[in-house]
Amino acid sequence: MLTKAQITDWVEQIGEKKYRAGQIYEWLWQKSAHSFEEMSNLSKSLRELMEKTFVILPITIDKVQKSVDGTIKTRFKLHDGHLIESVLIPVPRDNRYTVCVSTQVGCSLTCKFCATGKMKRVRNLEAAEIYDQVVLVNRQAEEIFDHPLTNIVYMGMGEPLLAYKSVLKSVEHITSPEGLHMSPKRITVSTAGIAKAILRLAEDEVKFNLALSLHAADDDKRNEIMPINESNNLEVLMKAIKEFYRTTKNRISFEYILLQGVNDDIEDAKKLAKLCAHFPVRVNIIEYNPIEDGVFIKTAIAKMDAFANYLIDQGIVVTVRRSRGKDIDAACGQLANKDN
């Protein structure tokens, strides 16, 4: 993926005016051109030379599924034939249109409640492949709902912080005036808990929000459902996130899927409340979505509400998320490139 400086160097080497580089860059990022032929304000000879010299590797729409609740899941095909999924979550009453993007083909973390975790990790996505998901889903939002995307969450297939460079480069283009020019405050990057990478985010002074997929507030339970915790335990994670907040002051949230009989009683809520005392944090309580060969059961609504109310009584900001897109396997933890 060429930088603007590299494009400028090439343009000058072939004897073209320097401003051509800006036009090419605009076509690639602001206009998301998928071919050199589209670059209509460039001469035919320049377009032909670019065709011989460079290659554009766009993602393409492979399949679109629409849920009864309005959620739209899109399966994209990459240039090497691999498949990934993105989800458009419209909430018109809140004027909120969110895309959930993927960062890897598959995943290596094997979280037991997640369908993607049962897949083999093949490779990280390139920054442009992440960016293209946002561009194409934004077009969906505008065509179907007559509204652009308002939020981006890096919560799809894969662990974003194991695709660190691609994720940060994609955010750079999404937020750049020469790209989509979205506010970083409308972007949330989720992680299962890679402490070294969280500290690196702090060092890089990123502007986006951070979400920790917590799902258990003690090490024994978290080890059981999320093997990554064995090498990134809660003490280490809390230190890293505390440093992230100290450095960036960006919003932090804990994602917490309630699993019947595993992590959903009041003792679990008490332990979670203690973790929330380290820094300002929002807790998003999520209902479990069934996956193929899954071993867990969704916590009853009454127990979910009791869990949430305990946290609220402790002064913690809590959102209870009801699942969207379950009928098309588009809900949290269900992305697995399945044909429904």
C-alpha positions as CSV (number, residue, x, y, z in Angstrom):
1,M,0.0,0.0,0.0
2,L,1.7,3.2,-1.2
3,T,1.8,6.3,0.9
4,K,1.1,9.7,-0.6
5,A,4.8,10.5,-0.5
6,Q,5.6,7.4,-2.5
7,I,2.9,8.2,-5.1
8,T,4.3,11.7,-5.4
9,D,7.8,10.3,-5.9
10,W,6.6,8.1,-8.7
11,V,4.6,10.8,-10.4
12,E,7.6,13.1,-10.5
13,Q,9.9,10.3,-11.7
14,I,7.7,9.7,-14.8
15,G,7.6,13.5,-15.5
16,E,4.1,14.3,-14.4
17,K,3.1,17.3,-12.4
18,K,3.3,16.9,-8.7
19,Y,-0.4,17.7,-8.2
20,R,-1.3,14.4,-10.0
21,A,-0.3,12.5,-6.9
22,G,-3.0,14.3,-4.9
23,Q,-5.6,13.4,-7.6
24,I,-4.5,9.8,-7.5
25,Y,-4.6,9.7,-3.7
26,E,-8.1,11.2,-3.7
27,W,-9.3,8.6,-6.1
28,L,-7.9,5.8,-4.0
29,W,-9.1,7.0,-0.5
30,Q,-11.9,9.7,-0.8
31,K,-13.6,8.2,-3.8
32,S,-12.5,4.5,-3.2
33,A,-11.8,3.8,-6.8
34,H,-11.6,0.1,-7.6
35,S,-9.9,0.6,-11.0
36,F,-7.6,3.0,-12.7
37,E,-10.1,3.5,-15.5
38,E,-12.4,5.3,-13.0
39,M,-9.8,8.0,-12.5
40,S,-11.4,10.2,-15.1
41,N,-9.5,13.4,-14.5
42,L,-6.2,11.7,-15.3
43,S,-5.0,11.3,-18.9
44,K,-5.6,8.0,-20.6
45,S,-1.8,7.5,-21.0
46,L,-1.3,8.0,-17.3
47,R,-4.1,5.6,-16.4
48,E,-2.7,3.0,-18.8
49,L,0.8,3.3,-17.3
50,M,-0.6,2.9,-13.8
51,E,-2.5,-0.2,-14.9
52,K,0.8,-1.7,-16.0
53,T,2.7,-0.6,-12.9
54,F,0.3,-1.1,-10.0
55,V,-2.6,-3.2,-8.9
56,I,-5.7,-2.4,-6.9
57,L,-7.0,-5.3,-4.8
58,P,-10.5,-4.3,-3.7
59,I,-12.8,-6.4,-1.6
60,T,-16.0,-7.5,-3.3
61,I,-19.5,-8.2,-2.0
62,D,-20.0,-12.0,-1.9
63,K,-23.4,-12.3,-0.1
64,V,-25.8,-10.0,1.7
65,Q,-28.3,-11.1,4.4
66,K,-31.0,-9.0,6.0
67,S,-32.4,-9.7,9.4
68,V,-36.0,-9.2,10.5
69,D,-34.8,-6.5,12.9
70,G,-33.0,-4.5,10.1
71,T,-29.5,-5.7,10.7
72,I,-27.6,-6.4,7.5
73,K,-24.6,-8.9,7.3
74,T,-22.3,-8.7,4.3
75,R,-19.8,-11.4,3.4
76,F,-16.9,-10.0,1.5
77,K,-14.5,-11.9,-0.8
78,L,-10.8,-10.8,-0.6
79,H,-8.4,-10.8,-3.5
80,D,-7.0,-14.1,-2.5
81,G,-10.4,-15.8,-2.2
82,H,-10.7,-15.7,1.6
83,L,-14.0,-14.5,3.1
84,I,-14.8,-12.1,6.0
85,E,-18.0,-10.6,7.3
86,S,-19.1,-7.1,8.4
87,V,-22.4,-6.1,10.0
88,L,-24.5,-3.0,9.6
89,I,-26.5,-2.3,12.8
90,P,-29.1,0.5,12.2
91,V,-30.9,2.1,15.2
92,P,-32.9,4.8,13.5
93,R,-34.7,6.0,16.7
94,D,-31.3,6.9,18.1
95,N,-30.0,8.2,14.7
96,R,-27.2,5.6,15.1
97,Y,-25.9,3.5,12.2
98,T,-22.9,1.3,13.2
99,V,-20.7,-0.9,11.2
100,C,-18.9,-3.8,12.9
101,V,-15.7,-4.6,10.9
102,S,-13.4,-7.6,10.8
103,T,-9.6,-7.4,11.1
104,Q,-8.4,-10.9,10.5
105,V,-9.4,-13.9,8.4
106,G,-10.4,-16.3,11.2
107,C,-9.0,-15.9,14.7
108,S,-6.4,-17.6,16.9
109,L,-7.8,-16.9,20.4
110,T,-10.3,-19.7,20.7
111,C,-12.7,-18.0,23.0
112,K,-15.3,-20.6,23.8
113,F,-18.4,-18.5,23.3
114,C,-17.4,-17.2,19.8
115,A,-17.9,-18.9,16.5
116,T,-15.0,-17.1,14.9
117,G,-12.7,-18.6,17.6
118,K,-13.5,-22.0,16.2
119,M,-12.0,-21.0,12.9
120,K,-8.3,-21.2,12.0
121,R,-6.5,-17.8,11.7
122,V,-5.3,-17.4,8.2
123,R,-4.0,-13.9,8.0
124,N,-4.4,-10.3,9.1
125,L,-6.3,-8.0,6.9
126,E,-4.6,-5.1,5.2
127,A,-5.5,-1.6,6.2
128,A,-7.2,-1.1,2.9
129,E,-9.3,-4.2,3.3
130,I,-10.6,-2.9,6.7
131,Y,-11.2,0.6,5.1
132,D,-13.1,-0.9,2.2
133,Q,-15.5,-2.6,4.6
134,V,-16.4,0.8,6.0
135,V,-16.7,2.3,2.6
136,L,-19.0,-0.4,1.2
137,V,-21.2,-0.7,4.3
138,N,-21.5,3.1,4.4
139,R,-22.9,2.9,0.8
140,Q,-25.4,0.3,2.1
141,A,-26.4,2.6,4.9
142,E,-26.9,5.5,2.5
143,E,-28.8,3.5,-0.1
144,I,-31.1,1.6,2.3
145,F,-31.5,4.0,5.2
146,D,-30.6,7.3,3.5
147,H,-28.1,7.9,6.3
148,P,-24.3,7.6,6.5
149,L,-22.5,5.5,9.1
150,T,-22.3,7.2,12.5
151,N,-20.1,4.7,14.3
152,I,-17.4,2.1,13.6
153,V,-16.6,-0.8,15.9
154,Y,-13.7,-3.1,15.4
155,M,-15.5,-6.1,16.9
156,G,-15.9,-8.5,13.9
157,M,-13.8,-11.5,13.0
158,G,-10.4,-11.6,14.5
159,E,-8.5,-9.9,17.3
160,P,-7.8,-6.2,16.3
161,L,-4.7,-5.8,18.4
162,L,-3.0,-8.8,16.7
163,A,-3.5,-6.9,13.5
164,Y,-2.1,-3.8,15.1
165,K,-0.4,-2.0,12.2
166,S,-3.4,-2.6,9.8
167,V,-5.9,-1.4,12.4
168,L,-4.0,1.8,13.2
169,K,-3.4,2.5,9.5
170,S,-7.1,2.0,8.6
171,V,-8.1,4.3,11.4
172,E,-5.7,6.9,10.1
173,H,-7.3,6.8,6.7
174,I,-10.9,6.7,8.1
175,T,-10.3,9.8,10.2
176,S,-8.1,11.7,7.7
177,P,-9.5,14.7,5.8
178,E,-8.1,13.0,2.7
179,G,-10.0,9.8,3.6
180,L,-13.5,9.5,5.2
181,H,-12.9,12.3,7.7
182,M,-14.7,10.6,10.6
183,S,-14.1,11.5,14.2
184,P,-11.9,9.0,16.1
185,K,-14.4,9.5,19.0
186,R,-16.9,7.5,16.9
187,I,-14.5,4.6,16.6
188,T,-14.2,1.8,19.1
189,V,-11.5,-0.9,18.9
190,S,-12.2,-4.0,20.9
191,T,-9.7,-6.5,22.3
192,A,-9.9,-9.8,24.1
193,G,-7.0,-8.5,26.2
194,I,-3.5,-8.1,24.8
195,A,-1.7,-6.1,27.5
196,K,1.4,-5.2,25.6
197,A,-0.6,-4.0,22.6
198,I,-2.8,-1.9,25.0
199,L,0.3,-0.2,26.3
200,R,1.4,0.4,22.8
201,L,-1.9,2.1,22.1
202,A,-1.1,4.4,25.0
203,E,2.4,5.1,23.7
204,D,0.9,5.9,20.3
205,E,-1.6,8.2,21.9
206,V,-4.5,7.0,19.8
207,K,-7.7,9.0,19.8
208,F,-10.3,6.2,19.5
209,N,-12.2,4.4,22.2
210,L,-11.1,1.1,23.7
211,A,-13.4,-1.9,24.6
212,L,-12.2,-4.9,26.6
213,S,-14.0,-8.1,26.0
214,L,-14.0,-9.1,29.6
215,H,-16.8,-11.6,30.1
216,A,-15.5,-12.8,33.6
217,A,-14.2,-10.8,36.5
218,D,-11.9,-13.4,38.1
219,D,-8.9,-15.2,36.5
220,D,-10.2,-18.8,37.0
221,K,-13.4,-18.2,35.1
222,R,-11.8,-16.1,32.5
223,N,-9.0,-18.7,31.9
224,E,-11.8,-21.3,31.3
225,I,-13.7,-19.3,28.7
226,M,-10.9,-17.1,27.2
227,P,-7.5,-18.9,27.1
228,I,-5.8,-15.6,26.3
229,N,-6.2,-14.7,30.0
230,E,-3.6,-17.3,30.9
231,S,-0.9,-15.1,29.5
232,N,-2.7,-11.7,30.0
233,N,-4.4,-12.0,33.4
234,L,-6.7,-9.5,34.9
235,E,-4.0,-7.8,37.1
236,V,-1.8,-7.2,34.1
237,L,-4.8,-6.1,31.9
238,M,-6.0,-3.6,34.5
239,K,-2.5,-2.0,34.8
240,A,-2.4,-1.7,31.0
241,I,-5.8,-0.2,30.7
242,K,-5.2,2.2,33.6
243,E,-2.1,3.4,31.7
244,F,-4.1,3.7,28.5
245,Y,-6.7,5.9,30.3
246,R,-4.0,8.0,32.1
247,T,-2.3,8.7,28.8
248,T,-5.2,9.2,26.4
249,K,-8.3,9.9,28.5
250,N,-10.3,8.0,25.9
251,R,-13.5,6.2,26.7
252,I,-13.2,2.6,28.0
253,S,-15.9,0.0,28.1
254,F,-16.1,-3.6,29.3
255,E,-18.0,-6.0,27.1
256,Y,-19.6,-8.7,29.3
257,I,-21.6,-11.7,27.8
258,L,-23.7,-13.3,30.5
259,L,-23.5,-17.1,30.5
260,Q,-26.0,-19.0,32.6
261,G,-24.4,-20.6,35.6
262,V,-20.9,-19.4,34.6
263,N,-20.5,-15.6,35.2
264,D,-24.0,-14.3,35.9
265,D,-24.6,-14.3,39.7
266,I,-24.3,-11.4,42.1
267,E,-20.9,-12.5,43.3
268,D,-19.7,-12.1,39.7
269,A,-21.3,-8.6,39.6
270,K,-19.5,-7.7,42.8
271,K,-16.1,-8.7,41.3
272,L,-16.9,-6.8,38.2
273,A,-17.8,-3.7,40.2
274,K,-14.3,-3.8,41.8
275,L,-12.7,-3.9,38.4
276,C,-14.7,-0.8,37.4
277,A,-13.2,1.2,40.3
278,H,-9.8,1.6,38.6
279,F,-10.9,4.2,36.0
280,P,-14.1,5.6,34.4
281,V,-15.7,2.7,32.5
282,R,-19.0,1.8,30.9
283,V,-20.2,-1.8,31.1
284,N,-22.0,-3.3,28.1
285,I,-23.9,-6.4,29.2
286,I,-24.6,-8.6,26.2
287,E,-26.9,-11.6,26.0
288,Y,-25.2,-14.8,24.8
289,N,-25.9,-15.8,21.2
290,P,-25.9,-19.5,20.4
291,I,-23.2,-20.9,18.1
292,E,-22.7,-24.2,16.5
293,D,-21.4,-26.8,19.0
294,G,-21.6,-24.2,21.7
295,V,-21.8,-25.3,25.3
296,F,-23.3,-22.3,26.9
297,I,-26.9,-21.1,27.6
298,K,-28.2,-17.6,27.6
299,T,-28.9,-16.1,31.0
300,A,-32.6,-15.4,31.7
301,I,-33.8,-11.8,31.2
302,A,-34.7,-11.4,34.8
303,K,-31.3,-12.4,36.0
304,M,-29.6,-10.2,33.4
305,D,-31.6,-7.3,34.7
306,A,-30.7,-8.1,38.3
307,F,-27.0,-8.2,37.4
308,A,-27.2,-4.9,35.6
309,N,-29.2,-3.3,38.4
310,Y,-26.6,-4.3,41.0
311,L,-23.9,-2.5,38.9
312,I,-26.1,0.6,38.4
313,D,-26.6,0.7,42.2
314,Q,-22.8,0.9,42.6
315,G,-22.8,4.0,40.3
316,I,-21.5,2.2,37.2
317,V,-22.8,3.3,33.8
318,V,-24.4,0.2,32.3
319,T,-26.0,-0.6,28.9
320,V,-27.9,-3.9,28.4
321,R,-27.6,-4.9,24.7
322,R,-30.3,-7.0,23.3
323,S,-28.9,-9.0,20.4
324,R,-29.5,-7.9,16.8
325,G,-29.3,-10.1,13.7
326,K,-29.5,-13.5,15.5
327,D,-31.7,-14.9,12.7
328,I,-28.8,-14.4,10.2
329,D,-25.9,-15.3,12.5
330,A,-24.9,-11.6,12.6
331,A,-25.0,-11.1,16.4
332,C,-22.1,-10.8,18.8
333,G,-19.9,-14.0,18.6
334,Q,-21.7,-15.5,15.6
335,L,-19.6,-14.4,12.6
336,A,-18.2,-17.5,10.9
337,N,-18.8,-17.2,7.2
338,K,-21.7,-19.6,7.4
339,D,-24.2,-20.1,4.6
340,N,-27.7,-19.8,6.2
